[in-house]
Amino acid sequence: MSTPIEDYALIGDMQTAALVRRDGTVDWLCLPRFDSPAIFTALLGTEEHGCWSIAPAHAPGASPRPADRRHYRGDSLVLESEWDTPHGTVRVIDFMPPRDGAPQVIRIVEGISGRVPMRSELRMRFAYGKVVPWVHSVDGRTVAVAGPDSVWLDTSASATARHGTVVSEFAVSRGERIAFTISWQPSHHQPPAVADPEEALEATEEFWREWVERCTYHGPYRDAVVRSLITLKALTYAPTGGIVAAPTTSLPECIGGIRNWDYRFTWLRDAAITLSSLLRTGYREEARAWREWLLRAVAGDPENLQIMYGIAGERELGESDLNWLPGYENSRPVRVGNGAAGQLQLDVYGEVTEALHVAYASGLAPDDHAVSLQLKLIRWVEKHWDEPDEGIWEVRGPRRHFVHSKVMTWVAVDRTVKLIESGDVDGPLERWKDLRETIHRDVCEKGYDKERNTFTQSYGSQELDASLLLIPQMGFLPPDDKRVIGTIEAIQRELTTEDGFVLRYPTAGEGVGVDGLEGEEGAFLACSFWLADDLAMIGRVDEARKLFEKLLSLRNDLGLLAEEWDPNAKRQVGNFPQAFSHIGLIETALRISAGEAHPSDAGMGCRDVASWREGC
């Protein structure tokens, strides 16, 4: 059985990230970028697909045992794992320095007491575990080379290559520190500089200390908010400002199933809520970089807006299967790339427009290109809003008239009308006000079930959908509207697990469901945060807080959340850690805080407090 997803820790350098097991094994690392092929792919296969273990020495053939304790060093992404052994206690410090040159993973072994025998097994396999590199020594350094890639190992411990695995056996006494560093470099370049691990550790801690000091949020649940902000920062590709949905691919939404997707890309649906979270916690530079990424990605062809892009704005994200990998707990296929990039999802037009609205309302410097882009998007929406699409959840079944998609086209028009009314932009105000009313009326007539007093997933359907929880948050209807309350209560009855967590929509088990797929999935954590938000908005604040605290209890011991929660197996599932889940945590904490400070704010419909004050 694979290591439970929640047993992993995250380290990263804002360009890529690694996952570290409790037993001191790095099972996942892509170099040099989040979306590059992995050199450690044991997460989706076996140790023969690449991993790196540093732990107290164990019997041949036995597995390393889990650390007795682990934690991040303060508010940082520096991981410390400690083992108590019959010989003494030892600590392993894992981190990736914010990049200034070659990407590096540094692991420092520190003796705490006694003298502990240790073992490092570095098994590099390039191209997602398919290629065994040529491992040899160059000027006292160990290097693994395959095609365009090389990885260099530097350590003071003795290192011996055995069948493609670099093994070091050593011991550490109290106060002694032995470091291991791997550095990636294109194989045709000169060798990377040898790192100073202690200087790199000090610089990494200082980076995170200074970054966290910029956080302006000091309300309830601050520790959880800060850890989620650190995670969000770790998932940011620093050169461009793009934020990956997760650093992993193909961690299953259902163990053993086929719902396995590559999340190492940037989704536009996250745009507005991410901007809101960053701006409301003091991170204006990150918000500005995120907006600039958004403008660059969409530029040149706004009429053909994609739902996702590569971390530098790439449009081609072709999907393929890695058939040599068995998958996490035999969940196949293992996919790289994402074919959903070519889908029509009308909601992204609303998400992009809402993001630009949030930036404008929050005082980010005006951008003429952003205004021009917004007007182009609305002209496209004007022509296409009444078409069916694949919806927010990227269904692989037939297109439908999804209610959430229509609501978000209304959002796109509404925010543009507000921009024109501000006097800063010229446009056909009356025509677009009429369009706004037309879309609103269409949704209320065709997407609402009067008998059940609930909006439905799509026009004419009986199914519910968690995205309907966004109706009051987007200001489409006020929270106290009976149709909003009816929808919230219907979702609580029909789309929640016994624990009260929210499913995205009904799946069909062995049959083919509305999403065109077989199998089930877990409760989608972002949707569960949305329910907590809605409960607060309709005045059920105690119930909202209770649900929020139950969601906090699902985090692993390091404060990390995957995409979903399996209510039967009681474990995290889906790609990990998931930006959307952590953004939801931040937003719900901020809403509860705002509701406590200004009770009227909890019931308003926009994501940023500035717009709440304006009445949205």
LODOFI-184841 format. One record per residue (C-alpha): residue in one letter; x, y, z. Coordinates in steps of 0.05 Angstrom, whole numbers, padded with zeros to 5 digits, always signed. Each point is the difference from the previous one (the first is absolute). Layout:
N
aXYZ...
//
This chain:
616
m+00000+00000+00000s+00025+00070-00017t+00014+00052+00052p-00064+00038+00017i-00002+00066-00036e-00006+00039+00065d+00065-00031+00024y+00040+00043-00048a+00034+00067+00014l+00012+00054-00051i+00065+00037-00012g+00012+00046-00060d+00037+00059-00030m-00058+00037-00036q+00018-00034-00065t-00010-00073+00017a-00014-00042+00061a+00014-00067+00033l-00041-00046+00044v+00034-00033+00060r-00028-00060+00036r-00001-00007+00076d+00056-00051-00006g+00048+00049-00033t-00011-00020-00072v-00010+00050-00056d-00050-00034-00047w-00016+00057-00048l+00043+00054-00032c-00005+00032-00069l+00060+00038-00027p+00010+00056-00017r-00074+00022+00001f-00065-00023+00030d-00021-00029-00068s+00067-00031-00018p+00009-00076+00000a+00012-00028+00069i+00067-00029+00022f-00034-00031+00062t-00065-00034-00020a-00010-00052+00055l-00063+00037+00019l-00033-00030-00062g+00039-00065-00002t+00053-00035+00040e+00069+00019+00027e+00028-00024-00067h-00033+00061-00032g+00044+00046+00040c+00003+00024+00073w+00050+00024+00052s+00001-00028+00070i+00040+00027+00059a-00016-00033+00066p+00030-00040+00057a+00033-00063-00027h-00047-00060-00004a+00007-00074-00016p+00011-00018-00074g-00066-00007-00036a-00038+00036+00056s-00034+00067-00011p+00020+00063+00039r-00046+00012+00059p-00039+00065+00007a+00030+00058+00038d-00023+00007+00072r-00012+00074-00010r-00002+00050-00057h-00017+00073-00008y+00015+00061-00041r+00051+00046+00032g-00044+00058+00021d-00039+00034-00056s+00044-00028-00055l+00005-00056-00050v+00061-00031+00035l-00019-00070+00022e+00029-00034+00062s-00009-00075+00012e+00027-00034+00063w+00011-00074+00017d+00012-00029+00068t+00043-00063-00006p+00035-00048+00048h+00065+00037-00019g-00026+00071+00011t-00042+00053-00034v+00011+00029-00069r-00032+00056-00040v-00005+00009-00076i-00011+00071-00025d-00030+00003-00070f-00009+00063-00042m+00007+00031-00069p+00033+00069-00001p-00037+00054-00039r+00035-00006-00066d+00061+00040-00018g+00031-00045-00052a-00009-00075-00004p-00061-00031+00035q+00023-00037+00063v-00026-00047+00053i+00041+00004+00063r-00004-00052+00056i+00040+00012+00064v+00007-00058+00049e+00011+00025+00071g+00018-00042+00061i-00041+00017+00061s+00025-00053+00049g+00042-00063-00001r+00031-00025-00065v-00052-00022-00052p+00018-00043-00061m-00033+00030-00062r-00012-00021-00072s-00014+00042-00062e-00026-00035-00064l-00005+00048-00059r-00035-00034-00058m-00008+00049-00059r-00044-00020-00058f-00013+00051-00054a-00061+00008-00045y-00051-00020+00054g+00039-00062+00021k+00012-00027-00069v+00073+00017-00011v+00058-00025+00043p+00055+00053-00005w+00075-00010-00007v+00028+00010+00070h+00074+00016+00006s+00050+00045+00037v+00027+00066-00025d+00053+00036+00042g-00024-00033+00063r-00074+00014-00013t-00052-00051-00020v-00041+00016-00062a-00058-00035-00033v-00010+00015-00075a-00054-00019-00049g-00012+00039-00064p-00011+00074+00015d+00000-00009+00076s+00053-00006+00053v-00006-00003+00076w+00062+00012+00043l+00008-00027+00071d+00046+00035+00050t+00013-00028+00069s+00057-00011+00049a-00025-00070+00012s+00029-00057-00041a-00044-00017-00060t+00001-00063-00041a-00041-00013-00063r-00032-00069-00002h-00044-00019-00058g-00022+00071-00012t-00010+00015+00074v+00047+00045+00039v+00008-00027+00071s+00032+00034+00060e+00009-00034+00067f+00024+00044+00057a-00013+00019+00073v-00014+00066+00035s+00016+00018+00071r-00031+00054+00043g+00013+00069-00031e+00027-00029-00065r-00033+00020-00066i+00010-00034-00067a-00033+00031-00062f-00023-00029-00066t-00017+00045-00059i-00027-00018-00069s+00001+00053-00055w-00031-00004-00069q+00035+00028-00061p-00008-00009-00076s+00050-00055-00017h+00035+00042-00052h+00015+00056+00050q+00058+00007+00048p-00010-00034+00067p-00041+00040+00050a+00035+00036+00057v+00009-00040+00064a-00050+00025+00051d+00015+00022+00071p-00057-00037+00036e+00004+00041+00064e-00001+00066-00036a-00058-00025-00043l-00039-00021+00062e+00010+00068+00033a-00021+00036-00064t-00062-00045-00009e-00023+00013+00071e+00011+00074-00008f-00040+00001-00065w-00061-00033+00033r+00006+00042+00063e-00001+00065-00039w-00056-00025-00046v-00046-00020+00057e+00013+00066+00036r-00036+00034-00058c-00065-00035+00018t-00051+00051+00025y-00051-00050+00024h-00004-00008+00076g-00070-00028+00008p-00027-00068+00021y+00036-00062-00025r+00062+00040-00018d+00047-00060+00004a-00042-00039-00050v-00005+00061-00046v+00075+00012+00002r+00016-00073-00015s-00049+00002-00059l+00032+00065-00025i+00069-00033+00004t-00027-00059-00039l-00030+00047-00052k+00067+00036-00006a+00036-00066-00008l-00046-00017-00058t+00016+00066-00035y+00047-00003-00059a+00044+00059+00018p+00025+00020-00070t-00071+00013-00025g-00047+00005+00060g-00043-00058-00023i-00026-00047+00054v-00006-00075-00012a-00063-00035+00025a+00045-00052+00032p+00072-00024-00009t-00021-00071-00017t-00035-00040-00055s-00047-00060+00003l-00011-00006+00075p-00069-00032-00004e-00066+00030+00020c-00022-00072+00013i+00052-00052+00020g+00008-00050-00056g-00042+00041-00048i+00011+00038-00065r-00012+00071+00026n+00073+00018-00001w+00020+00067-00030d+00062+00044-00008y-00008+00062+00043r+00069+00032-00013f-00032+00056-00040t-00035+00066+00015w-00076+00004-00001l-00036+00065-00014r-00057-00021+00046d+00047+00013+00058a+00016+00070-00022a-00049+00044+00038i+00000-00038+00065t+00076-00003+00000l+00005+00075-00012s-00049+00012+00055s+00038-00044+00049l+00067+00033-00016l-00025+00071+00002r-00038-00009+00065t+00060-00029+00036g+00050+00053-00022y+00034-00034-00060r-00009+00054-00053e+00063-00018-00038e-00022-00072-00008a-00070+00024-00020r+00030+00047-00052a+00044-00056-00028w-00060-00046-00004r-00039+00053-00038e+00058+00011-00047w+00004-00075-00013l-00074+00000-00015l+00005+00057-00049r+00059-00032-00036a-00033-00068-00004v-00065+00026-00029a+00033+00053-00045g-00003-00007-00075d-00060-00045-00004p-00052+00018+00054e-00057-00026-00042n+00030-00071+00006l+00009+00002+00075q+00026-00065+00029i-00020-00025+00069m+00073-00013+00017y+00070+00017-00025g+00071-00022+00014i+00037+00035+00056a+00032+00048-00051g-00065+00008-00038e+00009-00059-00048r-00064-00020-00038e+00019-00070-00023l-00010-00049+00057g-00010-00064-00038e-00020-00060+00042s+00034-00068-00002d+00006-00062+00044l+00064-00027+00032n-00016-00073-00008w+00063-00025+00035l-00024+00028+00067p-00050-00041+00041g-00028+00063+00032y-00012+00018+00073e-00031-00062+00032n-00011-00028-00070s-00041+00060-00022r+00009+00003-00075p+00010+00032-00048v+00057+00046+00021r-00010+00063-00042v+00045+00058-00019g-00029+00061-00034n-00074+00016+00004g-00048-00008-00058a-00052+00043+00036a+00040+00061-00021g-00038-00001-00066q-00069-00001+00030l-00051+00056-00003q-00014+00024+00070l-00041+00064+00001d+00012+00011+00074v+00073+00020-00012y-00023+00064-00034g-00034+00019+00065e+00060-00022+00042v+00049+00043-00041t-00046+00060+00002e-00012-00009+00075a+00076-00004+00010l+00009+00066-00036h-00057+00030+00040v+00030-00023+00066a+00067+00030-00020y-00033+00066-00020a-00043+00005+00062s+00059-00015+00045g+00043+00055-00028l+00051-00036-00043a+00029+00049-00050p-00046+00006-00061d+00021-00037-00062d-00024+00023-00068h+00011-00069-00029a-00044-00030+00054v-00057+00047-00019s+00008-00016-00074l+00001-00074+00015q-00063+00004+00043l-00039+00035-00055k+00022-00052-00051l-00022-00056+00046i-00069+00031+00009r-00010+00008-00074w+00014-00075-00007v-00047-00017+00058e-00054+00042-00033k+00001-00046-00060h+00010-00067+00034w-00029+00001+00071d-00060-00042-00020e+00041-00059-00027p+00009-00065+00038d+00069-00015+00028e+00040-00050+00042g-00007+00038+00064i+00045+00015+00059w+00015-00073+00015e+00027-00015-00070v-00050-00056-00015r+00020-00047-00055g-00072-00014-00018p-00048+00040-00045r-00002+00076+00006r-00058+00028+00041h-00029+00066+00021f+00033+00000+00068v-00031+00049+00049h+00067+00020+00030s+00027+00016-00069k-00059+00046-00014v+00007+00033+00068m+00072+00016-00015t-00016+00031-00067w-00048+00044+00040v+00059+00017+00046a+00042+00019-00061v-00053+00048-00025d-00017+00027+00069r+00071+00018+00018t+00010+00034-00067v-00064+00040+00009k+00027+00023+00067l+00066+00019-00032i-00036+00043-00052e-00044+00031+00054s+00062+00021+00038g+00015+00048-00057d+00069-00028-00014v-00019-00039-00063d-00046+00013-00058g-00046-00055-00026p-00072-00016-00021l-00027+00006+00070e-00074-00008-00014r+00010-00059-00048w+00042-00037+00051k-00048+00016+00056d-00054-00032-00042l+00045-00060-00013r+00013-00007+00075e-00075-00002+00012t-00011-00049-00056i+00051-00050+00027h-00028+00008+00071r-00071-00013-00023d+00022-00060-00042v+00035-00033+00059c-00057+00012+00048e-00051-00028-00049k+00038-00060-00028g+00049-00018+00055y-00046+00001+00060d-00045-00056+00024k-00061+00033+00032e-00027-00064+00030r+00064-00016+00038n+00018+00074+00010t+00071-00009-00026f+00043+00017-00059t+00025-00060-00038q+00064-00022-00034s-00024+00016-00070y-00063+00023-00036g-00054-00053+00006s+00040-00046+00044q-00017-00028+00069e+00072-00005+00024l+00032+00049+00048d+00070+00029-00005a+00044+00030+00054s+00018+00058-00046l-00071+00026+00014l+00027+00021+00068l+00036+00057-00036i-00066+00034-00020p-00003+00045+00062q+00075+00008+00003m+00000+00029-00070g-00057+00047+00016f-00047-00033-00050l-00053-00003+00054p+00002+00026+00072p+00013-00051+00055d-00069+00008+00030d-00036-00017-00065k-00043-00062+00011r+00029-00032-00063v+00071+00007+00028i-00020-00029+00068g-00038-00056-00034t+00061-00017-00043i+00046-00001+00060e-00047-00046+00038a-00010-00046-00061i+00076-00007-00007q+00004-00017+00074r-00052-00054-00009e+00023-00030-00066l+00074+00015-00010t+00032-00007+00068t+00032-00060+00032e-00018-00025+00070d+00056+00044+00026g-00032+00061-00032f+00052+00010-00055v-00023+00018-00071l+00004-00041-00064r+00007+00039-00065y-00059-00035-00033p-00030-00071-00003t+00044-00052-00032a-00024-00066-00029g+00044-00054+00029e+00007-00056-00050g-00042+00038-00050v+00019+00062-00040g-00023+00064+00034v-00012+00071-00022d+00075+00011-00003g+00009-00056-00051l+00041-00043+00049e-00009-00063+00041g+00015-00004+00074e-00009+00042+00062e+00040+00055+00031g+00010+00031+00069a-00029+00063+00030f+00030+00060-00034l+00031+00043+00055a-00006+00067-00035c-00075-00012-00007s-00005-00016+00074f+00033+00068+00015w-00052+00032-00046l-00055-00031+00041a+00030+00029+00063d+00003+00068-00034d-00074-00004-00020l-00022-00022+00069a+00035+00062+00029m-00033+00044-00053i-00070-00024+00018g+00012+00012+00074r+00016-00071+00022v+00068+00021+00025d+00008-00052+00054e-00015-00055-00050a+00049+00031-00048r+00055+00003+00052k-00014-00073+00021l+00007-00023-00072f+00063+00042-00010e+00033-00030+00061k-00018-00071-00024l+00034+00017-00065l+00062+00025+00037s+00003-00067+00036l+00009-00035-00068r+00068+00034-00010n+00060-00044+00011d+00048+00012+00057l+00036+00054-00041g-00064+00038-00018l-00006-00025-00072l-00062-00019-00039a-00011-00041-00063e-00055+00012-00050e-00052-00047+00032w-00018-00041+00061d-00022-00073-00005p-00057-00005+00050n+00002-00076+00002a+00075-00011+00007k+00008+00063+00041r+00061+00024-00039q+00021+00054-00048v-00005-00013-00074g+00017+00038-00064n+00060+00043-00018f+00039+00027+00059p+00006+00051+00027q-00057+00034-00036a+00000+00075-00010f-00076+00004-00007s-00009-00034+00069h+00048+00048+00034i-00030+00061-00035g-00068-00023+00026l+00028-00006+00070i+00028+00071-00003e-00064+00030-00027t-00045-00034+00051a+00045+00023+00057l-00002+00071-00026r-00076-00002-00008i-00009-00025+00071s+00048+00054+00025a-00035+00054-00040g-00067-00023+00025e+00024+00004+00072a+00029+00070-00010h-00058+00026-00043p-00059-00047+00005s-00033+00030-00062d+00060-00021-00043a-00013-00074+00009g-00063+00005-00042m+00027+00040-00058g+00013-00032-00067c+00069+00021-00025r+00066-00031+00018d+00039+00062+00020v-00018+00043+00060a+00007+00064-00040s-00056-00023-00046w-00042-00025+00058r+00002+00070+00029e-00024+00027-00067g-00059-00048+00003c+00024-00039-00062
//
